Amino acid sequence: MNQNETIKKTEEHVKKVLGGESSGHDWWHVYRVWKMSVRIAKEEKNVDLFVVELAALLHDIADHKFYGGDLTVGPKRASEWLLSLNVSSDIINHVSTIISQVSFKGAKVDTPMSTKEGMIVQDADRLDAIGAIGIARTFAYGGNKGNEMYNPAIKTQMHDSFEAYSNDKGTTVNHFYEKLFLLKDRMNTKAGKQMAEERHVYMQQYLDRFFSEWEGRPHKISN
């Protein structure tokens, strides 16, 4: 099976597995990360695009958030799928390693990527977590998990371990401070950093308006 056929079959597989998912970790999230990964990869040098595409397509095939925080399920499912397509072991290992490293694991937890391909996919995934779509996905996920939208009595937590982060029951608005506003400074690639700047500002503007409306204050619209 050639690379194009492998990508096509993987696309169809992920659509089947994640189609209709309602927490913001659906096929369309994967689609956006896939296309953004390709865009960023084309601006980088010495990149294995086949690895980038496979990792982007499979990065959320079994997200730890829906498996009790188990970080091994995603890489395992991805490896099993690629093995069924007779993908070489070195490619499988590379893709599964990216998937194991891609997730944000807490404000005070380092999540370095060991390869350029991984850096690209991580940036694309994080770009989809911020900006207009990121805001929509954050509230979709919060509602899916039964979290309060906002509660001033629940304070922001800067988690110092993956266990604390994955077990947190904070509000959706707190998530902006505990993760989303931190992503701009954790981008790996030049393109990722540039795109993150604009999306970061948009989130700040959104929350400024959110808090104005929360308190019943008039909101000044800037030109």
C-alpha positions as CSV (number, residue, x, y, z in Angstrom):
1,M,0.0,0.0,0.0
2,N,1.5,3.4,-1.0
3,Q,1.5,6.4,1.3
4,N,-1.5,8.1,-0.3
5,E,-3.6,5.0,0.2
6,T,-2.5,4.7,3.8
7,I,-3.4,8.4,4.5
8,K,-6.8,7.9,2.8
9,K,-7.6,4.7,4.7
10,T,-6.6,6.4,8.0
11,E,-8.8,9.4,7.2
12,E,-11.8,7.1,6.7
13,H,-11.0,5.2,9.9
14,V,-10.8,8.3,12.0
15,K,-14.0,9.6,10.5
16,K,-15.7,6.4,11.5
17,V,-14.4,6.4,15.0
18,L,-14.8,10.1,15.9
19,G,-17.8,11.1,13.7
20,G,-20.5,12.8,15.7
21,E,-18.4,13.2,18.8
22,S,-19.7,16.2,20.8
23,S,-17.0,17.4,23.1
24,G,-14.9,19.2,20.5
25,H,-12.6,16.2,20.0
26,D,-14.5,15.0,16.9
27,W,-13.5,14.3,13.3
28,W,-13.6,17.9,12.4
29,H,-11.1,18.8,15.1
30,V,-8.8,16.1,13.6
31,Y,-9.4,17.4,10.1
32,R,-8.4,21.0,11.1
33,V,-5.3,19.7,12.9
34,W,-4.4,17.6,9.9
35,K,-4.7,20.5,7.4
36,M,-2.9,22.9,9.8
37,S,-0.1,20.4,10.3
38,V,0.4,20.1,6.5
39,R,0.5,23.9,6.2
40,I,3.1,24.3,9.0
41,A,5.2,21.4,7.6
42,K,5.5,23.1,4.3
43,E,7.2,26.0,6.0
44,E,9.7,23.9,7.8
45,K,12.7,22.1,6.4
46,N,13.6,18.4,6.5
47,V,10.2,17.1,7.6
48,D,8.7,13.7,7.0
49,L,5.3,14.7,5.8
50,F,4.0,11.1,5.9
51,V,4.7,10.9,9.6
52,V,3.2,14.4,10.2
53,E,-0.1,13.4,8.4
54,L,-0.4,10.1,10.2
55,A,0.3,11.6,13.6
56,A,-2.2,14.5,13.0
57,L,-4.9,12.1,11.8
58,L,-4.4,9.7,14.7
59,H,-3.5,12.1,17.6
60,D,-7.0,11.9,19.2
61,I,-8.0,8.4,18.2
62,A,-8.3,7.6,21.9
63,D,-7.8,10.8,23.9
64,H,-6.7,10.2,27.5
65,K,-9.4,12.6,28.8
66,F,-12.0,9.9,27.9
67,Y,-10.0,7.0,29.2
68,G,-9.5,7.9,32.8
69,G,-6.3,9.9,32.1
70,D,-4.6,6.8,30.5
71,L,-1.9,8.1,28.2
72,T,-1.1,4.7,26.7
73,V,-4.4,4.0,25.0
74,G,-4.0,6.5,22.1
75,P,-0.5,5.4,21.0
76,K,-1.6,1.7,21.3
77,R,-4.7,2.2,19.2
78,A,-2.7,4.2,16.6
79,S,0.0,1.5,16.5
80,E,-2.6,-1.3,16.0
81,W,-4.2,0.6,13.2
82,L,-0.9,1.3,11.4
83,L,0.3,-2.3,11.9
84,S,-2.9,-3.5,10.1
85,L,-1.9,-1.4,7.1
86,N,1.6,-2.9,7.1
87,V,3.3,0.5,7.9
88,S,6.9,0.1,8.8
89,S,7.9,-0.3,12.4
90,D,10.0,2.9,12.4
91,I,7.1,5.0,11.2
92,I,4.7,3.4,13.7
93,N,7.1,4.1,16.5
94,H,7.6,7.7,15.4
95,V,3.8,8.3,15.2
96,S,3.0,6.6,18.5
97,T,5.7,8.6,20.2
98,I,4.3,11.9,18.9
99,I,0.8,10.9,20.1
100,S,2.2,10.0,23.6
101,Q,3.9,13.5,23.8
102,V,1.4,15.8,22.1
103,S,-1.0,16.6,25.0
104,F,-0.9,19.5,27.4
105,K,-0.4,17.9,30.8
106,G,-0.6,20.9,33.3
107,A,0.6,24.5,33.6
108,K,3.8,23.5,35.4
109,V,4.4,20.3,33.5
110,D,6.9,20.4,30.6
111,T,5.7,18.7,27.4
112,P,8.7,18.8,25.0
113,M,8.6,17.2,21.6
114,S,11.5,15.0,20.6
115,T,11.2,15.5,16.8
116,K,10.3,18.3,14.4
117,E,7.3,16.3,13.1
118,G,6.0,16.1,16.6
119,M,6.5,19.8,17.1
120,I,4.4,20.5,14.0
121,V,1.5,18.4,15.1
122,Q,1.6,19.7,18.6
123,D,1.5,23.3,17.3
124,A,-1.4,22.5,15.0
125,D,-3.3,20.8,17.9
126,R,-2.7,23.7,20.2
127,L,-3.8,26.3,17.6
128,D,-7.1,24.5,17.4
129,A,-7.4,25.0,21.2
130,I,-7.2,28.8,21.0
131,G,-8.9,31.5,19.0
132,A,-12.6,31.5,18.0
133,I,-12.7,27.7,17.4
134,G,-10.8,27.1,20.6
135,I,-13.4,29.1,22.6
136,A,-16.2,27.1,21.1
137,R,-14.4,23.8,21.8
138,T,-13.7,24.8,25.4
139,F,-17.3,25.4,26.2
140,A,-18.4,22.3,24.3
141,Y,-16.0,20.2,26.3
142,G,-17.0,21.9,29.6
143,G,-20.7,21.1,28.9
144,N,-19.9,17.6,27.9
145,K,-18.0,17.0,31.2
146,G,-20.7,18.7,33.3
147,N,-18.4,21.6,34.4
148,E,-19.8,24.9,35.5
149,M,-19.3,27.6,32.9
150,Y,-18.0,30.1,35.5
151,N,-18.0,30.4,39.3
152,P,-16.1,33.2,40.9
153,A,-15.7,31.1,44.1
154,I,-13.7,28.4,42.2
155,K,-10.1,29.7,41.9
156,T,-7.7,29.0,39.0
157,Q,-5.2,26.2,39.6
158,M,-1.7,26.0,38.1
159,H,-1.4,22.3,38.1
160,D,2.1,20.9,38.9
161,S,1.4,17.3,37.8
162,F,-0.6,15.5,35.0
163,E,-2.6,13.7,37.7
164,A,-3.7,17.0,39.3
165,Y,-4.5,18.4,35.9
166,S,-6.5,15.4,34.6
167,N,-8.5,15.2,37.8
168,D,-9.4,18.9,38.1
169,K,-13.1,19.8,38.3
170,G,-12.7,23.5,37.7
171,T,-14.9,25.8,35.6
172,T,-14.7,26.3,31.8
173,V,-13.5,29.9,32.2
174,N,-10.7,28.8,34.5
175,H,-9.5,26.5,31.7
176,F,-8.5,29.6,29.8
177,Y,-6.0,30.6,32.5
178,E,-5.0,27.0,33.4
179,K,-4.2,26.1,29.8
180,L,-5.3,28.2,26.8
181,F,-3.5,31.5,27.7
182,L,-0.3,29.5,28.2
183,L,-0.1,28.0,24.8
184,K,1.1,31.0,22.9
185,D,4.4,30.8,24.6
186,R,4.7,27.1,24.1
187,M,4.6,27.0,20.4
188,N,7.5,25.3,18.6
189,T,7.5,26.6,15.1
190,K,7.7,30.0,13.6
191,A,4.4,29.7,11.8
192,G,2.7,28.3,15.0
193,K,4.0,31.2,17.0
194,Q,2.8,33.8,14.5
195,M,-0.7,32.3,14.3
196,A,-1.0,31.9,18.1
197,E,-0.4,35.6,18.7
198,E,-3.6,36.6,16.9
199,R,-5.7,33.9,18.4
200,H,-4.4,34.7,21.9
201,V,-5.5,38.3,21.6
202,Y,-8.9,37.2,20.4
203,M,-9.4,35.1,23.5
204,Q,-8.4,38.0,25.7
205,Q,-10.9,40.2,24.0
206,Y,-13.6,37.6,24.4
207,L,-13.1,37.2,28.1
208,D,-13.0,41.0,28.6
209,R,-16.5,41.1,27.2
210,F,-17.5,38.0,29.1
211,F,-16.6,39.6,32.4
212,S,-18.2,42.9,31.4
213,E,-21.5,41.1,30.7
214,W,-21.2,38.9,33.8
215,E,-21.1,42.1,36.0
216,G,-23.7,43.9,33.8
217,R,-21.2,46.6,32.8
218,P,-21.4,48.3,29.3
219,H,-18.6,47.0,27.1
220,K,-16.6,49.4,25.0
221,I,-16.1,48.1,21.5
222,S,-12.7,48.9,20.2
223,N,-12.2,49.8,16.5
